[in-house]
Amino acid sequence: MIDYPRYKKVLFCTDFSKLSDCAFDYAFGIAKRDDGVLYILHVIPMTPREYHLEHQLEPYLRREDLDKIKATLQEEREKMFNDKYLNHIKDKTKVRIVTESGREDEKIFEFVKKEKIDIIVIGTHGRTGIDHVFLGSVAEKIIRRSPIPVFVIPCMDRPGPT
């Protein structure tokens, strides 16, 4: 009998897209199979331009209004976490929800190191050619630089090979 690796800390990266939804069952399955903890990480992309824009808005909006906007966005994220993932898990004691802001690949690697994650599960769009050149891929950046195993789940609308 072959001994397979045990993954006690499984990181599922989500942007709440269909791509992420395709990968969730795999991440959950690995964590459940190995009696591990499932970390569900959402990184809010924050470019320097967006950061600067927020600070430019401060003179025009009251602090309370900015805080209200941020709270509404946080409530929407929590609803998405619940609707897309948590509602499908009976025992939530081994699930951790995490939200970070910044560059996706950097924040994922920081989290992997900090929490000593064993495996990353991420969805991919399977773009090629010019789409890939211009849009890039967080999954590809993760695959190229990851110090730990990465389980990449393709999610495509087109039918697979027959």
One Martini backbone bead per residue (centre of mass of N, CA, C, O) as a GRO file, in nm:
protein
  162
    1MET     BB    1   0.097   0.035   0.020
    2ILE     BB    2   0.047   0.372  -0.021
    3ASP     BB    3   0.182   0.662   0.105
    4TYR     BB    4   0.034   0.955   0.162
    5PRO     BB    5   0.018   1.266   0.206
    6ARG     BB    6  -0.031   1.489   0.472
    7TYR     BB    7  -0.276   1.760   0.509
    8LYS     BB    8  -0.321   1.986   0.777
    9LYS     BB    9  -0.276   2.249   0.581
   10VAL     BB   10  -0.522   2.409   0.386
   11LEU     BB   11  -0.513   2.624   0.099
   12PHE     BB   12  -0.778   2.834  -0.010
   13CYS     BB   13  -0.813   3.026  -0.300
   14THR     BB   14  -1.018   3.329  -0.335
   15ASP     BB   15  -1.247   3.541  -0.563
   16PHE     BB   16  -1.551   3.426  -0.608
   17SER     BB   17  -1.533   3.259  -0.850
   18LYS     BB   18  -1.575   2.998  -1.057
   19LEU     BB   19  -1.287   2.902  -1.025
   20SER     BB   20  -1.302   2.866  -0.720
   21ASP     BB   21  -1.544   2.676  -0.705
   22CYS     BB   22  -1.397   2.436  -0.849
   23ALA     BB   23  -1.175   2.408  -0.602
   24PHE     BB   24  -1.319   2.362  -0.328
   25ASP     BB   25  -1.375   2.053  -0.314
   26TYR     BB   26  -1.077   1.976  -0.303
   27ALA     BB   27  -0.991   2.123  -0.048
   28PHE     BB   28  -1.201   1.997   0.138
   29GLY     BB   29  -1.126   1.699   0.083
   30ILE     BB   30  -0.840   1.707   0.192
   31ALA     BB   31  -0.900   1.806   0.478
   32LYS     BB   32  -1.095   1.577   0.551
   33ARG     BB   33  -0.918   1.327   0.493
   34ASP     BB   34  -0.674   1.459   0.696
   35ASP     BB   35  -0.782   1.619   0.937
   36GLY     BB   36  -0.778   1.923   0.863
   37VAL     BB   37  -0.719   2.255   0.788
   38LEU     BB   38  -0.924   2.511   0.642
   39TYR     BB   39  -0.813   2.772   0.443
   40ILE     BB   40  -0.979   3.080   0.356
   41LEU     BB   41  -0.853   3.292   0.099
   42HIS     BB   42  -0.880   3.650   0.059
   43VAL     BB   43  -0.763   3.883  -0.182
   44ILE     BB   44  -0.738   4.224  -0.191
   45PRO     BB   45  -0.670   4.415  -0.436
   46MET     BB   46  -0.383   4.646  -0.385
   47THR     BB   47  -0.291   4.908  -0.531
   48PRO     BB   48  -0.129   5.199  -0.522
   49ARG     BB   49  -0.359   5.350  -0.663
   50GLU     BB   50  -0.589   5.271  -0.469
   51TYR     BB   51  -0.458   5.381  -0.215
   52HIS     BB   52  -0.441   5.672  -0.318
   53LEU     BB   53  -0.744   5.713  -0.374
   54GLU     BB   54  -0.843   5.687  -0.084
   55HIS     BB   55  -0.677   5.940   0.014
   56GLN     BB   56  -0.821   6.138  -0.183
   57LEU     BB   57  -1.117   6.101  -0.055
   58GLU     BB   58  -1.103   6.201   0.240
   59PRO     BB   59  -1.175   6.514   0.195
   60TYR     BB   60  -1.480   6.427   0.073
   61LEU     BB   61  -1.507   6.225   0.310
   62ARG     BB   62  -1.615   6.095   0.574
   63ARG     BB   63  -1.504   5.870   0.792
   64GLU     BB   64  -1.782   5.734   0.829
   65ASP     BB   65  -1.829   5.674   0.528
   66LEU     BB   66  -1.581   5.499   0.481
   67ASP     BB   67  -1.653   5.293   0.704
   68LYS     BB   68  -1.923   5.209   0.578
   69ILE     BB   69  -1.812   5.099   0.315
   70LYS     BB   70  -1.626   4.886   0.442
   71ALA     BB   71  -1.850   4.734   0.595
   72THR     BB   72  -2.015   4.653   0.348
   73LEU     BB   73  -1.792   4.491   0.210
   74GLN     BB   74  -1.755   4.289   0.444
   75GLU     BB   75  -2.043   4.176   0.439
   76GLU     BB   76  -2.027   4.067   0.150
   77ARG     BB   77  -1.795   3.871   0.201
   78GLU     BB   78  -1.932   3.703   0.421
   79LYS     BB   79  -2.163   3.609   0.242
   80MET     BB   80  -1.987   3.461   0.036
   81PHE     BB   81  -1.857   3.264   0.227
   82ASN     BB   82  -2.124   3.134   0.309
   83ASP     BB   83  -2.264   3.067   0.033
   84LYS     BB   84  -2.009   2.915  -0.108
   85TYR     BB   85  -1.892   2.746   0.164
   86LEU     BB   86  -2.000   2.718   0.466
   87ASN     BB   87  -2.286   2.589   0.390
   88HIS     BB   88  -2.117   2.305   0.304
   89ILE     BB   89  -2.031   2.289   0.614
   90LYS     BB   90  -2.076   2.134   0.908
   91ASP     BB   91  -1.777   2.137   1.027
   92LYS     BB   92  -1.627   2.451   1.139
   93THR     BB   93  -1.370   2.397   1.330
   94LYS     BB   94  -1.170   2.351   1.050
   95VAL     BB   95  -1.220   2.667   0.978
   96ARG     BB   96  -1.060   2.946   0.808
   97ILE     BB   97  -1.098   3.293   0.776
   98VAL     BB   98  -0.932   3.507   0.526
   99THR     BB   99  -0.830   3.856   0.495
  100GLU     BB  100  -0.656   4.041   0.248
  101SER     BB  101  -0.425   4.304   0.139
  102GLY     BB  102  -0.298   4.304  -0.198
  103ARG     BB  103  -0.085   4.109  -0.346
  104GLU     BB  104  -0.168   3.800  -0.405
  105ASP     BB  105   0.101   3.636  -0.407
  106GLU     BB  106   0.230   3.767  -0.159
  107LYS     BB  107   0.004   3.698   0.049
  108ILE     BB  108   0.012   3.396   0.015
  109PHE     BB  109   0.311   3.353   0.100
  110GLU     BB  110   0.289   3.480   0.377
  111PHE     BB  111   0.077   3.280   0.483
  112VAL     BB  112   0.229   3.017   0.442
  113LYS     BB  113   0.459   3.088   0.634
  114LYS     BB  114   0.305   3.166   0.894
  115GLU     BB  115   0.115   2.880   0.893
  116LYS     BB  116   0.240   2.629   0.764
  117ILE     BB  117   0.159   2.526   0.493
  118ASP     BB  118   0.110   2.226   0.284
  119ILE     BB  119  -0.125   2.332   0.074
  120ILE     BB  120  -0.237   2.452  -0.243
  121VAL     BB  121  -0.559   2.568  -0.363
  122ILE     BB  122  -0.632   2.644  -0.715
  123GLY     BB  123  -0.767   2.818  -0.964
  124THR     BB  124  -0.812   2.813  -1.330
  125HIS     BB  125  -0.861   2.934  -1.671
  126GLY     BB  126  -0.666   2.855  -1.920
  127ARG     BB  127  -0.512   3.064  -2.051
  128THR     BB  128  -0.395   3.187  -2.365
  129GLY     BB  129  -0.188   3.377  -2.510
  130ILE     BB  130  -0.286   3.700  -2.507
  131ASP     BB  131  -0.450   3.679  -2.247
  132HIS     BB  132  -0.210   3.588  -2.070
  133VAL     BB  133  -0.020   3.825  -2.116
  134PHE     BB  134  -0.222   4.052  -2.003
  135LEU     BB  135  -0.352   3.898  -1.738
  136GLY     BB  136  -0.236   3.665  -1.627
  137SER     BB  137  -0.141   3.461  -1.322
  138VAL     BB  138  -0.165   3.361  -1.009
  139ALA     BB  139  -0.120   3.059  -1.037
  140GLU     BB  140   0.151   3.078  -1.184
  141LYS     BB  141   0.304   3.226  -0.961
  142ILE     BB  142   0.268   3.005  -0.754
  143ILE     BB  143   0.395   2.768  -0.901
  144ARG     BB  144   0.683   2.896  -0.950
  145ARG     BB  145   0.729   2.983  -0.615
  146SER     BB  146   0.657   2.737  -0.456
  147PRO     BB  147   0.752   2.544  -0.160
  148ILE     BB  148   0.482   2.394  -0.216
  149PRO     BB  149   0.221   2.235  -0.295
  150VAL     BB  150   0.012   2.256  -0.597
  151PHE     BB  151  -0.340   2.262  -0.663
  152VAL     BB  152  -0.468   2.271  -0.987
  153ILE     BB  153  -0.788   2.389  -1.106
  154PRO     BB  154  -0.966   2.354  -1.375
  155CYS     BB  155  -1.193   2.603  -1.540
  156MET     BB  156  -1.421   2.529  -1.798
  157ASP     BB  157  -1.672   2.577  -2.035
  158ARG     BB  158  -1.551   2.385  -2.204
  159PRO     BB  159  -1.517   2.094  -2.323
  160GLY     BB  160  -1.348   1.827  -2.301
  161PRO     BB  161  -1.198   1.565  -2.389
  162THR     BB  162  -1.306   1.268  -2.594
   0.00000   0.00000   0.00000
